[in-house]
């Protein structure tokens, strides 16, 4: 016979055994209010300031020079003295400087004249020859094509996600996942507008990536919700909201781990690559990833599942279940702690064990029998 010893579990132990007691569904108004406030601030900034589009989206001209004998302020003054009213100057890498400006409103001859003046001014500020300054341009037609293709890719992604989750799970779960991804998109673009971060094709790729991360975490939670709806919910002791609370607490550790594993490497790349080494392309990609991953982690935990519970509780069968449980003598709504205890007891019954609530199970090794 195996002997069982029990010891109290600390906070981390309860977290990684799915025995936490966070009331995700009951506090959904708090989570939704926080998200709504952030989104409204972002939308207000979007309406007032708009986006800081990169040259690939709005079109324009670009000049690059490699020099260790200049600075961003010197390059900016040189570009303005050459006729650029609002140039964007960035440092790419350790000693490469890029100047971008929109000259599409000028005629062809005017563009050539301004371009030559900027080349000479930048070369003088960088203490190099004019031949060392490289020039490129993007027309407005190309910029509009990039924008339309980015929007098309985003719409196709949303459509594919809704179809997949509707088939894999159910349409109401697909709706909740769609709202969570839309939340991540609005938060990300709002922060980009609010702080004036530049939007480049790398940013679009990063946004599609973070939506994928957010979707993965949401699907993990929904998978547990589906399993519990087939098993624990059939017992008739829990409402749908109680069951979602239970599922969220069971998968909380996995959600946190998934988010940390994704965020920490991106933070390292952003800090070391962009801010220490000066790789601006890493900044454009990494910044969107960091913002979106934090938003995605929040939405998969505090938006998608509470929203699903709110939608499902409107179904007649779950309304009847809630009414029956509330009308049952001696019955009360389950707290997250009690829901977690039910999950623990259910797992222990499967393993053939019975222990007191709030304790962990540690079977001792069986002694081998000698023949």
N, C-alpha and C positions, 0 to 999 in steps of 0.2 A: 504493500500500500504506500502511496506517496504522501508525504507530510507537507502541509501548507503553512507557511509563515506569512504574516501580514504586517506591514509597516505603513505609517502615514506617508502620503505623497506630497511633495512640494508643488509649487506652481508650474515648474517646467515639466514635472512628471505628469501632472494632470493635462497639460497642454498636449504633450506628445502621446497621450493615451486617449485623447478625444473626450476628456472629462471636464473641460472648461464650462463656465456657466454664463457666457455672454448672451444677452438677450438681443440678438440681431433684429428679429422681426418686431419685437415690442418697441424698439427705439428707432424704427425706420423713419419717423418724422424728423428726428435729429439728423440722421445720415442724409436724407433727402434735402433738408434745409441747407446743410453745409454745401452740398453739391450745387444746389440752385443758386446760392449766393456767389460761388466762384464762377459759375457759368454766366450769370447776369453781369458780373463785373467784366468778364472777358468780352461779352457781346457789346457792352457799352463802349469798351475800348476799341472794339472792331468797327463800330459805327462812327467813332470820333477820329481815331488814328489810322484805321485800316491795317493792311499788312505791309511789311518791309520785304517786298519780293526781290529775289536775286535777279541777276541779269538774264538768266535762262528763261524766266517767266515774263519779265516786262520788256525784254530786249534792251539793246544799248551797246556801248563800246567798253572795252577793257584794255588796260595797259599794265604790264608787269615789268619790274626791274629788279635785278639782283645786286644788292650793294650792302656793305657793312659800314658805310660812312654817312648814313642818313637816318631819318626817323619818320614816324607817321606824321608828325606835325609839319616837318619840312616838306614832305611829299604833298600833303594837303594844301599848304600855302602855294606850292608851285603849280598844282593843278588848278587852283582857283585863280591864280594870276594869269593862267593861260586861257581862261574863259569858261571854266566849268563852275556853274553856280552852286551845285550841291553834290559834289563828288563823294563816293564812298571809298575810303582808304582802309585796307586791311593788311596785316602782316602775315604772310604765308611762310611757315617754317621759321628758321632762325634769321634770315636776311633777305627774304623775297617780299616785295611790296606790290600790292595790286590796287589799281585805281579803276573804279567803274563809274559810268555816268550814262544817262540816256540822251542820245543825240538824234533820236528818230524824228523829232519835230523839225530838224534842220534839213535843208536841201542837200543834195549830194555834194556840191562844191563846198558848202559851208561845213559839212562834216569832215571833208578832207582837210580844210584849212584849220579847223579846231584840233583835229587829231594831230597834225604836224606840230602845232604850237604846244600841245600837251606833251608830246614826245620830247621836244627840245627842253621844256621846262623841267620835266621829271629827270631827264638825263643830267641837267645842270645841278639839280638838288641832290642827286645820287652820286655825282662826281664820276659819271661814266659817259661813254660816247652815245649818241642817239641810236646807233645800230644795236646797242645793248638793250634797248627798250622794245619789248614785243607787244604787238597790237592785235586785237581780235574784236569782232563785232557780231552781235546777234540781232537779227531783224525782228520787227514786231510780229510778223507772221509766224516765225519759228517759236517765239515766246507764247503765242496763243495756242499753237499746236501742243506744246509741252503742257500747258495748263489744262487743255481739254482732255489730253490723254491721262493726266494725273487724276482728274475727276472721274473719268471712265473706269480707271483701275479701281478707284475707291468704291464706286457703285457696283461693279462686278464682284468685288470682295464681299460687300454687304449682302448682295443677292445670294452668293454661294453659301455664306454662313447661315442665312435664314433657311434656305432649302435643306442644308445638311442637318441642322438641329431639328427642323420640323420632321424630317424622316427618322433621324436617330432617336429623338425624344418625343417632342410634341410641339405644335405651333405656339402654345403659350410660353413654353421655355424659349423658343426661338425669339419671340417678341421681347422677353426679358433680356436675353443676351444681346439683341439688337440695341435696346435702350442703353445697356451698359457700355457697348462699344461707341454708341453715339455720344454718351457722356464723356468717354475718354477723348474722343475727337474734339468735342467742344471745349473741354478743359485745356487741351494742348494748344489749339489754335488761339484760344483766349489769352493764354499766357504768352504765346509768341507775339500777339498783337500788343499786349499790355507792356511788355518789356522791350519791344522793338527788335526782337531777334529776326535775323534774315531767313527767309524761306527759300530753299534751294531744292533741286531734285533729290539731294540726299535726305532732306527733311521729309519728303513724300515717302521715300523708301522706308525711313525710320518709322513713320506713322503707320504704314501697313504692317511693319514688324511688331510694333507694340500692340496693335489690335489683335494680332495673332497670339501674343502672349496672354493678353486679357481673355481672349476666347478660350484658350487652353485651360486656364484656371477656372473659368466659369463652367466649362464642360465637366471638369473633375467634380465640382460641387454638385452639379445637376445629376451626375451619375450616381452619387450617393443618395441624393433626394429620391431618384427613381427606385433604387434598391430598397430604401426605407419605406417608400409608399407601397411596395409590394409585400413587405414583411410586417414591420412594426405598425404601420398605419391600419392594417387589416385587423389588428387586435381590438380596435375601437376605443382605446384608452387615450389617444392623442388626437388633437385637431391637426389640420394640415399645417398651420403656423407652428405648432409645437414640434411637429415632425421636421419642418425646415430648420427650426432652431437647433434641434438635435443634430441634423445633418451638417449644419454649419460648424458646430462645435467639434464634431468628429473630424472634419477636414481642415480645421483652422491651422493646425501645425503644418500640414502639407502646403496650404496656401501661402503661409509665411515663408516657408523654406523655398518654394518655387520663386517667389518674388525676390528674396534675398539673393538667390543664386543668379538671377538675371540682372539685378540692379548693381551689385558690387563690382563685377567685371567692367560694366559699362562706365561706372563712376571712375574706376581706375584708368580706363582708356581716356575718358574726358579730361581728367585732372592732369595725368602725365602727358598724354599726347597733345591735347589742345592748349592747355594753359602753361605747361612747363616747356614742351618742345615747340609749341606754336603752330601745330598742324591744324589749319583752319577747317579743312575738310572733315577732320575727326570731330571738330566742335559742332559743325552743322548736323552731323549724323548723331553724335553722342548726346547732344543737348536734347534733341527731340526724344531720343530713347529714354533718357532719365526722367523727363517730365511725364512721358506717356506711361512708363512702367509704374511709377508711383500712382498715377491716376488709374491705371488698369488694376493694380493690386487693390486699391480702394473700391473700385466699382464691382469687382468680382466678389468681394466680401460683403460690402455694405449696400450695394444697389441691386444687383441681379437677383439674388435669392429672396431678399425681403420684398422686392417687386413681384416676384413669382408667387410668393405666399399671398400677397394682397389680391392678385388676379385670381388665383385658384380658390380662395375663400369665397368668391362670388358664385361659384358653381353650386347648384342646388344640393348635390349630395354632400358636399362639405359644409354647407350651411346647416343641413339637417344634422350632420354629425356634431357640429359645434353646439347646436341647440339641445341635442339629446344629452351631450356630456354636461353642459351647464345646468340642465334640468335634473340631472341624476342626483339623488340624495347623497350628500357627503362628498360630491365631486367638486374639485376646484381646478382652475386653470393651472397647467404645469409650468413651473418656473424652469429656467434654463438648467438649474442644478438638478431638478428632478428629471428633466429630459435626459441629461447626461447620465444620471444614475440608471435610468431605464436602458440606455444604450450599453452601459457597462454590464448590467445584469443579463441583458440579452446575449452579449458576447460570452459571458461566463457560463450561461446555461448551455451554449453550444459546446463549450470546452468541457462541460460536466463538472464545473466548480461552483461553490457557493461561498461568498465572503461578505464581510460587512461593507456597507457603502463607504467610499472615500479611502479604501485601502487597495494596495496592489497585490497581485498574486505572484508568488515565487515558489513553484514546486521544487522540492529538493530532489537531487539525483537519486535514482533507485540504486540500491546495492545489488551488484550482480550475484547471482546464485551460483555457487560452485557445485559442480556435479560430483 
